[in-house]
């Protein structure tokens, strides 16, 4: 189980970084989303992966899961959803204003470097 989670985090991080370095608006947005998913999995795995254990300590329960990483992941999901919505609106406005979806500014013709 730990190998699957570690591989998933590594794969999501690699794919997210690749998309962020593409320097186009839509791949950058997808890359940041993949990076947030990788961070969410990492936070979730930091609370010890236990299957079938309740997240709350009750009477008669000897094995439980730490509820703090679950709360952190839930908060991170809400924040990343809001951040993605804002970035999509800003990117759409920039695309409609400039008719180009490059993240970096192209060099002007005739400008001295």
C-alpha positions as CSV (number, residue, x, y, z in Angstrom):
1,X,0.0,0.0,0.0
2,X,2.8,2.4,0.8
3,X,4.6,1.6,-2.5
4,X,1.4,2.4,-4.4
5,X,0.9,5.8,-2.6
6,X,4.6,6.7,-3.0
7,X,4.5,5.9,-6.7
8,X,1.2,7.8,-7.1
9,X,2.7,10.9,-5.4
10,X,5.9,10.7,-7.5
11,X,3.9,10.2,-10.8
12,X,1.5,13.1,-10.0
13,X,4.4,15.4,-9.1
14,X,6.4,14.5,-12.2
15,X,3.4,15.0,-14.5
16,X,2.4,18.3,-12.7
17,X,5.9,19.7,-13.1
18,X,6.1,18.7,-16.7
19,X,2.8,20.5,-17.4
20,X,3.8,23.6,-15.4
21,X,6.9,24.0,-17.5
22,X,4.9,23.9,-20.8
23,X,4.3,27.7,-20.6
24,X,0.8,27.5,-22.0
25,X,-2.1,28.6,-19.9
26,X,-4.2,25.4,-19.8
27,X,-1.3,23.0,-19.2
28,X,-0.1,25.2,-16.3
29,X,-3.5,25.1,-14.7
30,X,-3.7,21.3,-15.1
31,X,-0.1,21.0,-13.7
32,X,-0.9,23.0,-10.6
33,X,-4.0,20.8,-10.1
34,X,-1.9,17.6,-10.4
35,X,0.6,19.1,-7.9
36,X,-2.2,19.8,-5.4
37,X,-3.4,16.2,-5.8
38,X,0.1,15.0,-5.1
39,X,0.3,17.1,-2.0
40,X,-3.1,15.9,-0.8
41,X,-2.0,12.3,-1.2
42,X,1.2,13.0,0.7
43,X,-0.7,14.7,3.5
44,X,-3.1,11.8,3.6
45,X,-0.3,9.2,3.7
46,X,1.5,11.1,6.5
47,X,-1.3,10.0,8.9
48,X,-0.3,6.3,8.7
49,X,-2.3,4.2,6.2
50,X,-4.6,1.9,8.1
51,X,-7.5,0.1,6.4
52,X,-10.8,-0.3,8.2
53,X,-9.8,1.8,11.3
54,X,-12.2,4.5,12.5
55,X,-10.8,8.1,12.6
56,X,-12.2,8.7,16.1
57,X,-11.2,7.1,19.3
58,X,-14.2,5.3,20.8
59,X,-14.8,2.9,23.6
60,X,-13.5,-0.6,22.9
61,X,-11.4,0.5,19.8
62,X,-7.7,-0.3,20.1
63,X,-6.7,0.8,16.5
64,X,-7.6,4.1,15.0
65,X,-6.6,6.5,12.3
66,X,-5.2,10.0,12.9
67,X,-8.0,12.4,11.9
68,X,-5.7,15.5,11.5
69,X,-4.3,14.6,8.0
70,X,-7.9,13.9,6.8
71,X,-9.0,17.3,8.0
72,X,-5.9,18.9,6.3
73,X,-6.7,17.2,3.0
74,X,-10.3,18.2,3.1
75,X,-9.3,21.8,3.7
76,X,-6.7,21.6,0.9
77,X,-9.3,20.3,-1.5
78,X,-11.6,23.2,-0.8
79,X,-8.7,25.8,-1.1
80,X,-7.4,24.2,-4.4
81,X,-10.8,24.2,-5.9
82,X,-11.2,27.9,-5.2
83,X,-7.7,28.7,-6.4
84,X,-8.3,26.7,-9.6
85,X,-11.5,28.6,-10.3
86,X,-9.8,32.0,-9.9
87,X,-6.8,31.0,-12.0
88,X,-9.1,29.7,-14.8
89,X,-11.0,33.0,-14.9
90,X,-7.8,35.0,-14.9
91,X,-6.4,32.9,-17.7
92,X,-9.5,33.1,-19.7
93,X,-9.5,36.9,-19.4
94,X,-5.9,37.0,-20.4
95,X,-6.5,34.8,-23.4
96,X,-9.5,36.8,-24.6
97,X,-7.5,40.1,-24.1
98,X,-4.4,39.1,-26.0
99,X,-5.5,36.2,-28.3
100,X,-2.6,34.2,-27.0
101,X,-2.3,31.6,-24.3
102,X,1.5,31.9,-23.6
103,X,2.4,32.4,-19.9
104,X,5.5,34.4,-20.6
105,X,5.5,37.6,-22.6
106,X,6.9,37.4,-26.1
107,X,9.8,39.7,-26.9
108,X,8.8,42.8,-28.9
109,X,10.2,43.2,-32.3
110,X,13.0,45.7,-32.6
111,X,13.6,45.9,-28.8
112,X,17.2,46.0,-27.6
113,X,18.2,43.1,-25.4
